[in-house]
Amino acid sequence: MFQDIGVSKTLIFEYEKYCQNHHITDTVDFSVMVLSSNSWPFSGSSNFIIPIELKSTFDSFTEFYTHRHNGRKLTWLHQHSKGELQTFFTSQKYILQVSTYQMVILLLFNKVLTWTVERLQDETQIKSELLLQDPKVYIETIIDIHKKFLKLVQEAFNGEQGFTAALDKACGKFINNNVVTQAAGSTTKSPELLARYCDALLRKGTKAVEETDLEEKFNQIMIVFNYIEDKDVYQKFYGKMLAKRLVGQLSASDDYEESMISKLKQACGFEYTSKLQRMFQDIGVSKTLISEYEKYCQNYHITDIVDFSVMVLSSNSWPFSGSSNFIIPIELKSTFDSFTEFYTHRHNGRKLTWLHQHSKGELQTFFTSQKYILQVSTYQMVILLLFNKVLTWTVERLQDETQIKSELLLQVLLGLLKSKLLICTDIHEDELDEDFKDTDIKMNYSIRLATDFKSKKLRINLNVPLKSVEQKDIEGVHRTIDEDRKMVIQAAIVRIMKARQILKHALLMQEVIQQLSSRFRPKIPVIKKCIDILIEKEYLERQSNEKDVLRYLA
């Protein structure tokens, strides 16, 4: 990777000479990195129509590179590219730092000042999900629209109550039903993107934002949040992302996290944020637990354990499901067993379920002249530790020895092959590009440790999230939302009927919608289905003489 960066600097210098020699003057100020596909963990981005302002630059560099490296193919990684635009339509000139996708869209406004989203998509050929699903662009656009019209209501109409109510109604409508939600086919897209916007702000590595600016952004987020109908969807996605930040120690600040949860608590009550607050409590309890485990090891003279830290998370507060098991390597078994014994002895009756998909560790290489620290997932660690026994394995033998599910094993192996830490004698190095899939690895392929492995980095992070796991996570969130809603609707029906005893079907539906509208807008067919379920469970019955009247059964 470091070599590619160095080579790219030389390449840019040579490209500038090439432009001078060929009298190419219609290019923009331009810098590029050419990365070898088998060394970098990036996949190709979706293409779009290059704007006329950039086309000459793209074409001339492609011609220069392919002429210099006959037979090589360039794949542009637009998702990792960026640039700057200067405004000329404002009295004050501004420099806009933008992604390539944002640049492509903004340059269109040199032609026409107003576009429909459909025409933008036709003109750019950017995939609609990319055009519409950038959380930052989406949420900040909503905030800007709200600011603009709120200022109009306050200044032109002196904040008159009727106009304020009309603005609130309009904001509620367009936030929950717009071109983005229509493209997604669901109103749940707005709360999901709002949760992702919060996640980006609260993560480590976010560009430095002043504390006062961040508090202001939280207040703006709450304005959008208050208009969202599906607040339970936001709660699910926010909870999932908070869990990942806490477990991965990715939060920029605990104070910011608590500030955001406090605002949600003020808006929706204690119950809405109770699980989020219990997550923080579990992290604190886990720190104490580790300290007590270390004392336990000293008292019982347990010395054959690895340097080890653990978080014990209560299963009813965290949105994680158990991972598939595998055979614990001998190097880790003593640590796993001693901690399990310590915990079950201390908490009689409790059961530990290890969440391997969220675990990670570090390995040190001793087979290389230069010692490296490898930051790996638990699955990567289990596979790599096998090479302490034998330097070459078939994929089938690796699967037999570890008992990791073959689908997951192939994904982990592909990452290790691309990092060049492992070598497959059946796959040529040039084949390991973005088009090579984990399913292309066959069970009879031979995998060996790269004993000549070299890297300019001494600490190498190999722990890259698996796309299939991330996709299953998103699908799982949507699935649990639907299941949870049915349970909430049934609970509301039982509460109402217990208080009323007898109630008409239409009035019950009306009360259910009224009670739950602060969390989400229940659909009529789902309420009807929940009533039928409760009749089957004998919580309710229909009056024999009046079929549209329901009676509560004690």
N, C-alpha and C positions, 0 to 999 in steps of 0.2 A: 504493500500500500504506500509506504514512504517513498519507495523507488518511483512509483507512478507519479507522485506529486512532483518529485525532482525532474523527471522526464518531461512532465507537462509544462514546467516553467521554460525549459529549453525549447519545447515545441512552439510555444507562443512567440518567443523571440524569433524563431525561424519563419513562422507564419507572417509576422510583421515585415520581414525582409522579402518574403514571397509577394506580399501585397505591393511593396515598393517597386520590385522588379517587374511586376506585371501591370503596374499603374492602376491597381484596384483602389479606388478612393471612396466608393459608395458603401463602405462598411461602418458599423457603429463601433464605439469603444467597447472592446470585447476581450474577455479572458475565458479560458476553457481548461478543464482537466480531462485528460483521456485516461480512463481506468480500465485495467484488464479485467474482463468479466469473471474470470475464475478466481480472482483474489478479493473482490468486493461483494458484500452481502446485499447488493441492490438488484432489483428486477426492472426490466424496461417499462417505461411509462406509456400511456396511451397517446397516440399521435393527434395532432390538430393541424389546421391550415396555418402555416407560418405567415404572419403579417408582412405586407410589402416592405415595411420599415426595417424588418430583420432578415428578409429572404436573401438578399445579396450576401450578407455576412455568413449565414448558415451555408449557402451554396459554395462560396469561395473557400471556406474552411474545409468543407467535405471534399471538394475537388483537390485541394492542397494535400489533405491527409491520405486520401485513397491513391493519389499519384505517388506519394512518398512511400506508402506501405501497400504495395499492390496486393489485392485480394482480401485485405482486412475490411471489416464492416463496422461502421459507427452506429451505435444505438443511443439516441439522445435521452438522457435522464431528466426530463423536464420537471419532474416532481422535486428534484434537488437543486434546480436552477433558480436564479433570482437576478434582479437588475434594478436600475433606477430610471425614473421618468421625471422630466421637468414640466411643470404646468406653465402654459402660456395664456390660458383663458382667464387667469386671475390677475388682479392688479399687483398683488404680492406674489413673486415667483416661489414655488415650493418644489422640493426634491422629494419624490415618492419612492420609498424602498418597497419593491413589490416582488411577488413570485412571478415566474414566467407566465403562468395561467392568468394571473391578474393583469400582467402587462398586455397579453394578447387581447383581453376584453377591453381594457382602457384605450388601447390604440384605435379600436373601432370607432370611438367617439370623435376621432379626427374627421370621420366621414359624415356621421349623423349624430345629433345630440340626444336622440331618443330611440330606444330599441325595445322590442318585446323580447322576453327570454327565449322564445321559440326562434326568432330571427338571429339572436346572438348565437344560439346553438348551431343553426344552419350555416352561419357565416364562419364560425371558428372550428366546427366539427369536434369541439371538446365534448367528451361524454357528459350526458346530462347530470349524472351523479357527482362528477367533479365540479361541474358548473354551479351546482346548487348546494353542495354539502360541506363546504368549508365552514366549520363552526364559527371562526372568528369573523369572517365576512358576513355570514348570515346574522349572527346576534348583534354585531356592531351596526349593521344596516338597520335592523329593527330599532335599536336604541336611537340612532340618528333620526329616523322617521318620527319616533315618539317625541324626541326633543323639539324637532321642527314644528310639529303641530301643537305641542303643549305651549310653546312660546307664542304661537299664533293665538291660541285660546286666551292665554293670560294677557297678552298685550292688546289685541284687537277687541276682545270681548270681556276684558277685565275679570277673567276667570269665572264668568257667569255659569251657574250650576247646570243649566240645560246643555250648554256647549261642552262643559267638562264631561257630563254623562254621555253625550254623543261621541266624544273622543274615546272614552273608555270602551264604549260598545264597538266602535270601529276597530280599535286596537285588538280587542278580544277576538274579533272576527278574522282580521288579516293575519294575526300571529298563529291562530289555530287552523286556518284554512287559506293557504297560499300556494304558489306554484311549486314550492319545495315539498309541502305535505301532499299535494296532488300527485307529484311525480313519484313519491314514496308510497302513495296509496293509503296513507294513514295520517291522522292528526298527531300520532305519537312522535313524529319526526322532530317537531319543535322542542319538546322537553328533552329529547335525546341530544340534540345539538347544543342546547343550553348547558346540559350536564358536561358535555365534552369541552365546551368553552371554559367552564369552571375548572375542569381537570387541567387544561393547558395553563391556566393562570396559577394554579396551586402547586404545580410540579416544580421540582428542582430543574434548573437549566433554563427556566423562563427568563427572557431578557429582563434585566433589572428594572423593577417598577417601584417608584417611591411608595412608601407605606400609605401616605394620604391618597395617592392615585389609585392604589389597590382597593382601599376602603370605598372610594368613589365608584370603582368598577363593581364592587360587591353590591352597592346600592342600586346601580343600574341593572345588574342581574336580577335583583329582587323586583324591580319594576316589571321586567319581562315575565318573571316567575308568577307574579300575581295575576297576569292575564292568561296564563296557561291553564287549559281545562284539565289536562291529564297530569295532575301533580304526582300521582302514584308512579307514572313512568319516569319522571324526573328523579323521584326518590330511589327507584330501582337502579337507574344508571349511575346516579351520584354515589349511591352506596357501593356499587361494584367498583367504581373508579377510586373511591376513597380507600376501599379495602386493598386494592393493588398498590396505592401510594404508601399505605402504612406498612404492608408486608414487605414491599420492596424498598422501604425507607427512601421514598422518592418525594416526600412532602417538602416544599420549600420552607415551611414554618408551621409549627403546631399552633401558634397564636392565630395565624391566618385561617387555618382549618377550623379552629374553635369559633372564630368570629363569623365564618360563613354558616356554621351549624347553628349558632345563636340566632342569626337572622332568620333562618328557616324555622327555628323553634317559635320565634315571635309571630311568624306568619301563619303557621299551621298547628302549633301546639306541641306538647311534650311527646305524645305518642308518635308523631311523624318522625321525630329525630332520635327516639329512644335507642334504636339499634345502632345509629351512628355514634352516639355517646358511649354505648357499651363497647364498641370497637376500641375506642381510646382507652377505656378502663382495662380491657384485656391486654393491650400493649404494656400498660404500667404494671399489671400483675405479673406478666411474663418476665419482666426485668427482675422482679423480686424472686421469682421462681428459679431463674438461672443462678442467682446468687446462692440460693438454698441448695440447689443441685450440686454446685461446686463444693459446698461444705459437706454434703452427703458423700461425695466421692473421696474427700479427704478423710472423713471419719471411718469409711469402710475400705480405705486403702485401694480404691479403684484407680489404676494408673494406665490401663491399656485402652484409653479413649482418645479420640481426636479432639482438637480445639473446636468447640461446638457451641452454638447458640440456638435457642428455640423460642417460638411463640406458640402459646397454647390459646386457641381461639374457641370461644363457645359456639357450638354449631348452629344455634338458633339466632345468632346475631350477625354472622358473616355469610356472604352470598357465595360460598365455595362448596363444591361437591367433591366427594372423595375421588382420588386418582386411582388408576389401575395399578395393582401391586406388581412387584418384581422381586427377584431374589436379592436380598441385601448382600453386598460384597463383604468378605471376611474382614476387610480393613475398617468397615463401618459398623459391623454387627454388634460388637461389644458396647459401643456408644448407644446405639438404638436400644439394646436390651437393658442396659443399666438405667437409662432415663425412663423407660417404660416401667421398670420395676419401682424406681423411686416415685414416680407419679401415681401409679395405681396403689402403692402402699400408703401414700399420703392422702389420696382421694379415693376411698374404697367405693367400688361400684361404677366409677367413671371409666369410659373407654376412649382410648386415643386412636384417631384415624389420621394417618400421615398424609399430608397434602404435598406429594412429591412434585407436582407440576408447578408449585409456587416456591420450591426450595432451590437452593443454590449452594455452591461451595468453591473452594480453591484447591488446585493441585499444583505441585511443583514438579518440573521435569528433572530427571537425573540422567536421562539417556542422551542429552545434548551437552556439548562442551560449555555452552552458555546456559545458565539456569533460568528458566522462565516460570512465571506464575500464571496459571491458566484459570480464568474465572469461568466457571461452567455451571450448567443446570445439573440437577441430581441425575437425570437420565444420561447426560454426557459423561458424568463422573463414573457411573456404573459401567459404561462401555469402556472408557479409557483405562480403568483399573484392571480390566481383564488382560490388558497388554503387559501387565506385570508377570503374568503366567507364560503367555506365548505371544510372539511378535506378529503372527499371522493367523487370521480366523476367516472362515467363510461366514457369510451373513446368517445362514441357517444355524451354524454353531453358536454364533453370538446370541441369536434369539433363544435357542435351547438353554444356554448358560444363564441368561439374564431373566428370561420369561417376560420381557417387555413385549407388549403387543406389536405385531409385525408392522402395522400401519405407522405407529409412533416411532418404532425402531428405525425405519427407513428414512423418516424425516430428520431424526437426530443424526444418522450416519451421513446424510447429504450435507448437513451443515459442517460436520467435521471433515468431510472430504474437500469441501470448498475452502476450508481454512488451511488445507494442505498439511494438517497434523496427521491425518490418515491418508493412505494411498490405496486405490483400488486398481489392481493390475488389469482388470477387465474393462476399465474406462480410461480412454485417453484424456489427458489433461485439458485439451482444447474442447472436449465435449461438455465440460462442467460450466456451461454458460447459463444464462437466465432461462433458456428453453429446456434445460435438463431437469426432469422431474424425479422426485423420490421414487415414484413407481417404476422408473427405468432401471433401478437397482434390483438385480435378481438375487434370489436366495442362495444360488450357487457361486456368486461372485466372491472373490478372495480379497480381504481387507488386511492391510498391514500397517504397522506404525512407521511413520516417516522418520527414521533414525537420523536423517540429515536435516531435520527441520530447522529453519532459521527465521528470525524475525527481528526487526529493529526495535520493537517494543519489548520490554521485559515483563510487563503485565498485559496479558492478552485477554480481552473479553470475548468469549465464544458463546455467551449465553444470550442468544437472539430469540425473541418470542417466536413460537411456531404459528404460522398463519392459520392452520387448521384449528388449533386450540383457541385462537382469538375469535375465529368465525363461530365456533361452537359456543363460546361465551356469549356472543351477541344474540345468537339464536336462542340460547338458554334463557337470557333475560326476557326476551319477547314471549317465550313460552310460559315462564313463571308469572308474568304480568297477567296473562289471560286466566291462568289457574287461580291466582290470588284474588282477582276481581270477582270470580264466581263465589269464592268463600266470603268475601266482604259483603256482596249482595245478599247472600243467604243469611249472614249474621244480621244485616239491617232488616230483612224481612221478618226474622224471628223476633227482633227487638220491637218492631212496630206492632206485630200481631199479638205479642205478649201483653203489650200495653192496651191494645184496642179490643182484643179477644175476637171480635167479628168485624169484618171490613169488606167493602166491595172491591173487586179485582182492580178496577180502574183507579180507585182512590189509593189502594196499596201501591200500585205502580207509580203514581204521582208522588207519594210520600218517600218512596225509595229514591227516586230521582232527586228530590229536594234534599234529602239527608246526605246523599253521596256527591252532590254537585261540587262541593268544595275540594274533593279529591280527584274525581273523574266523572265524565258524563256516561252513565250506564246506558247500554243499548237495550231497547224494548225487547227484542227477541231473547236476549241473554237473561233479562229479568223473568220473562215468561218461563224459560227453561229452568231457572233456579226455583221458581214457585213449584213447578212439576216435580223437581228433585225433592223438595221439602214435603210435598204430598206423599211421594213414595216412601220417604223416611218416617212418615206419620207425625210430622210436626204440625201439619195443616190438613184440613179436609174441606171439600166443597159442600156447601149446604145442599141437602137432597132436593129441597123444594125450590132453591134459587142457585143455579149453577154459577152465576157471576159473583156470589158471595162466598168468602173464605172464613173458616173458623179455626182458631188456634186450639191445638190439643195439648193440654198440660202434661 
